[in-house]
Amino acid sequence: MKTSKLSADQKPDKPARRKRKILPRLRRRKKPSNHVGLKPGEGWHKRNFLAEVVWPSLFERRTGERRAPEFPDLADGQVSLTWIGHASFLLQSPGFNLLIDPNWSRWLKVIKRLREPGLELNALPDIDAVLVTHAHFDHLDRRTLRKIAAEQPIVVPRNVGGLVQDLGFARTHELDVWESVQLGPVRVTMTPAHHWGARMLADSHRGFGGYLIEAGGRTIFHCGDSAYFPGFAEIGKRLPVDVALMPIGAYDNPSKREVHMTPEDALRAFVELGAGTFVPMHYGTFQLSYEPAWEPPSRLIECAGAQGLLDRVCFLREGEPRVF
């Protein structure tokens, strides 16, 4: 049986092809200035951080104690600092209580806290405001922040506000470097740092930095996390710093990247700041790098002594208020 061919105009229409929906390419958000490189340093793979540091630390007993502090009555021109541990501080001025980088967690994922917080959360006075220097888990601890939040303001770097807006704070202030906000009698200015702010792999647009805090007639500088960079002199030129809270640990980094200061770097930064008193922090609480916990304070004492600056270094004990 013959089949007749259909002419071109008789052929049935082919179903129209469904057009693929092409999603617009996501724009890369600009990284903040002074962002450290993410490429591991030479030889980073020759050591095993999990085997050498994380695994043995699981069997270490936590040391330190949670104190019941007696917070001092402050006169005009005085401030009080209480070190909680790591980079966490309670800063008090007459009539105002400020928490910086509060972290009461016992674990950072698999990394164990090796020193107890200096005081219990419920021993804190009423907190008037909170500052967070950047989004890393050891500085921005959502569980702690949720417990502290009581309709007070919180200050964070640019592009970090989304991480804290659901925790119970009345208002979130996002600052860029050199921007300021007035919190009652306290003025806070964000300062530059040489670090990075990503909480995960794909959010390197998040800001980071330190803070100049003008409170009770004094100026306190909280460095946040930073490698050494030539910006500390500029910070000191903006405001005379009475007390500088400087990180001295986590410098023997598993990735071999220069993201934190050695004690010698921190002392150099302190001198360039022109600050009055050096308060060490960011050591001994969480084992984030290869150097042993005793090494950072020991190296700081040695280099400060060699430069005739030991009388300007003030080590705080966790949970003990110190008046400046």
C-alpha positions in Angstrom: 0.0 0.0 0.0 1.4 3.3 -1.1 1.7 6.1 1.4 1.5 9.6 0.1 3.9 12.2 1.3 2.5 15.3 3.0 3.4 18.6 1.6 5.3 21.1 3.8 2.1 23.0 4.5 0.3 19.8 5.5 2.8 18.6 8.0 1.6 18.8 11.6 3.2 21.5 13.7 6.0 20.3 16.0 5.3 21.1 19.6 7.1 24.3 20.6 10.3 23.8 22.5 10.1 24.9 26.0 12.6 27.7 26.5 15.1 27.1 29.1 14.9 29.5 32.0 18.4 30.9 32.3 19.0 32.1 35.8 20.9 35.4 36.0 24.5 34.9 37.2 24.8 35.9 40.8 26.9 39.0 41.2 30.0 38.5 43.3 29.8 40.8 46.3 32.9 42.9 46.8 35.2 41.8 49.6 36.0 44.3 52.3 39.4 46.0 52.1 42.3 44.5 54.0 40.9 41.0 53.3 43.6 38.3 53.8 44.1 35.8 51.0 42.4 32.4 51.4 45.1 30.4 49.7 46.9 28.0 52.2 50.6 28.8 52.9 53.5 26.6 51.9 53.7 23.3 53.8 50.2 23.5 55.3 49.5 19.8 54.4 52.6 18.5 56.3 50.8 18.5 59.7 47.5 17.1 60.8 45.6 19.6 63.0 42.9 17.1 63.9 45.4 14.4 65.0 47.8 16.8 66.7 45.5 19.3 68.4 41.8 18.6 68.2 41.8 14.9 69.1 44.1 15.2 72.1 42.2 18.3 73.4 39.0 16.2 73.7 40.6 14.4 76.7 41.8 17.5 78.5 40.0 18.7 81.5 38.6 22.2 81.3 40.4 24.6 83.7 39.5 27.9 85.3 36.5 28.7 87.3 33.3 30.8 87.0 33.4 33.5 89.6 30.7 35.5 91.3 32.3 38.9 90.7 31.7 42.1 92.7 31.3 44.7 90.1 32.9 48.0 91.2 31.2 51.3 91.7 32.7 53.6 89.1 33.5 57.3 89.4 33.5 59.7 86.4 36.5 59.0 84.3 36.7 55.3 85.3 35.8 52.1 83.3 35.9 48.5 84.4 36.9 45.6 82.2 36.1 42.0 82.9 37.6 39.3 80.7 35.2 36.4 80.1 37.8 34.5 78.0 39.0 34.4 74.4 37.9 37.8 72.9 34.8 38.3 75.2 34.8 41.3 77.6 32.3 43.1 79.8 33.1 46.8 79.6 31.4 49.0 82.3 31.3 52.7 82.6 29.1 54.7 85.0 25.6 53.7 84.2 26.3 51.6 81.1 27.2 47.9 80.5 28.6 46.8 77.2 29.4 43.2 76.0 32.0 42.6 73.3 32.2 39.4 71.3 30.3 37.4 74.0 30.8 33.6 73.8 29.9 31.2 76.6 29.8 28.1 74.4 31.6 25.0 75.5 32.3 23.9 71.9 33.2 25.5 68.5 31.9 22.6 66.4 34.6 20.0 67.2 36.9 22.3 69.0 36.6 22.1 72.8 36.6 25.1 75.1 39.6 24.5 77.4 39.0 27.4 79.9 35.7 28.0 81.7 34.1 31.4 81.1 35.1 33.8 83.8 31.5 34.2 85.1 28.1 32.7 84.7 25.7 34.3 82.2 23.2 34.9 84.9 25.8 36.8 86.9 26.0 39.5 84.3 24.5 42.9 85.1 21.8 44.3 82.8 23.4 44.6 79.4 22.8 47.9 77.6 24.4 47.0 74.2 26.5 44.4 72.5 29.3 44.6 70.0 30.4 41.9 67.6 33.7 42.3 65.6 33.0 39.7 62.9 31.1 36.6 62.0 33.5 33.8 62.8 32.1 31.3 65.2 34.4 32.1 68.1 33.3 35.8 68.0 29.7 35.6 66.9 28.0 32.8 68.9 24.3 32.8 68.2 23.4 30.7 71.2 25.1 33.1 73.6 23.6 36.2 71.8 20.1 34.7 72.0 20.4 34.3 75.7 21.8 37.9 76.2 19.3 39.6 73.8 16.7 41.7 75.7 15.6 44.4 73.3 19.0 46.3 73.5 20.9 47.4 70.4 23.7 45.3 68.8 26.5 46.6 66.6 28.1 44.5 63.9 30.1 45.1 60.7 28.5 45.6 57.3 26.7 42.5 55.9 26.6 40.7 59.3 23.3 42.0 60.5 21.3 39.2 59.0 23.0 36.7 61.3 21.7 38.5 64.5 18.4 40.1 63.5 16.3 37.2 64.7 17.8 36.8 68.1 15.8 39.4 70.1 17.8 42.7 69.8 15.8 45.9 69.5 18.0 47.3 66.7 21.0 46.2 64.6 23.5 48.8 63.6 25.8 47.7 60.7 29.0 49.8 60.5 31.6 50.2 57.8 35.2 51.1 58.7 35.4 54.5 60.4 31.6 54.8 60.8 30.3 55.5 64.3 27.2 55.0 66.4 26.1 56.7 69.6 24.7 54.2 72.2 23.5 56.4 75.1 26.6 57.8 76.7 29.0 55.5 74.7 30.3 56.2 71.3 31.5 53.3 69.1 33.6 53.5 66.0 34.5 50.6 63.7 38.2 50.4 62.9 40.1 48.5 60.1 41.8 45.1 60.6 43.7 42.7 58.4 41.6 39.5 58.5 38.5 38.1 56.8 34.8 37.9 57.8 33.3 34.8 56.1 31.3 32.5 58.3 31.1 29.8 55.6 32.9 29.5 52.3 30.7 31.7 50.1 30.1 34.8 52.3 33.5 36.5 52.1 31.6 39.8 51.6 30.9 40.1 55.3 32.7 42.9 57.1 35.2 42.7 60.0 37.2 45.0 62.2 37.8 46.3 65.7 36.1 49.1 67.7 37.2 52.3 69.4 34.9 52.7 72.4 34.6 56.1 74.0 33.1 55.5 77.5 33.3 57.2 80.8 35.9 59.6 79.6 38.2 56.8 78.5 38.9 55.2 75.1 39.1 51.5 74.8 40.3 49.7 71.6 39.1 46.2 71.0 41.2 44.9 68.1 39.0 42.0 67.0 40.9 39.5 65.0 43.8 40.8 62.9 47.1 40.0 61.4 49.6 42.8 61.7 49.2 45.5 59.1 50.3 49.2 58.9 46.9 50.6 59.9 47.4 50.7 63.7 49.1 54.0 63.6 46.2 55.5 61.8 43.8 54.2 64.5 45.9 55.8 67.2 45.8 59.1 65.3 42.0 59.1 65.3 41.7 58.9 69.0 44.2 58.6 71.9 43.8 55.0 73.2 43.9 54.4 77.0 43.5 50.6 76.9 44.1 48.3 74.0 42.7 44.8 74.0 45.1 43.0 71.7 45.0 39.3 70.4 48.2 37.4 71.0 47.3 33.8 70.1 46.3 31.4 67.2 49.3 32.5 65.1 50.6 29.0 64.2 47.6 28.5 61.9 46.8 25.1 60.4 46.4 26.7 57.0 49.8 28.6 57.3 48.0 31.8 56.4 48.9 34.9 58.3 45.6 35.8 59.8 46.5 36.5 63.5 49.3 38.4 65.2 52.1 36.8 67.1 52.8 38.4 70.6 55.6 40.3 69.0 53.3 41.6 66.2 50.7 42.6 68.8 53.3 44.5 70.9 54.5 46.3 67.7 50.8 47.3 66.9 50.3 48.5 70.5 53.4 50.8 70.2 52.1 52.1 66.9 48.7 52.7 68.4 50.3 54.9 71.1 48.1 53.2 73.7 48.6 53.4 77.4 47.9 49.8 78.6 48.1 46.5 76.7 45.5 43.9 77.8 46.2 40.5 76.1 43.3 38.4 74.8 42.5 35.6 72.2 44.7 32.9 73.8 44.2 29.9 76.0 40.4 29.4 75.7 40.0 27.6 72.4 42.9 25.7 70.8 42.7 27.2 67.3 46.3 26.6 66.2 49.4 24.5 66.8 51.2 26.7 69.4 50.7 25.4 73.0 48.4 27.5 75.3 51.3 28.7 77.5 53.4 30.1 74.7 51.6 33.4 73.7 51.8 35.0 77.2 55.3 33.7 77.7 56.5 35.2 74.5 54.7 38.5 75.2 56.3 38.8 78.6 59.7 38.1 77.0 59.4 40.7 74.2 57.7 43.3 76.4 60.5 43.0 79.0 63.2 43.3 76.3 61.6 46.6 75.1 61.0 48.0 78.6 57.2 47.8 78.2 56.3 45.1 80.7 54.9 47.6 83.2 52.3 48.6 80.5 51.1 45.0 80.0 48.1 44.0 82.1 47.1 40.3 82.1 43.5 39.9 83.3 42.1 36.8 85.1 38.8 35.6 83.7 35.9 36.9 85.7 37.8 39.5 87.8 36.8 43.1 87.1 39.7 45.6 86.7 39.2 49.3 87.0 41.1 51.6 84.6 
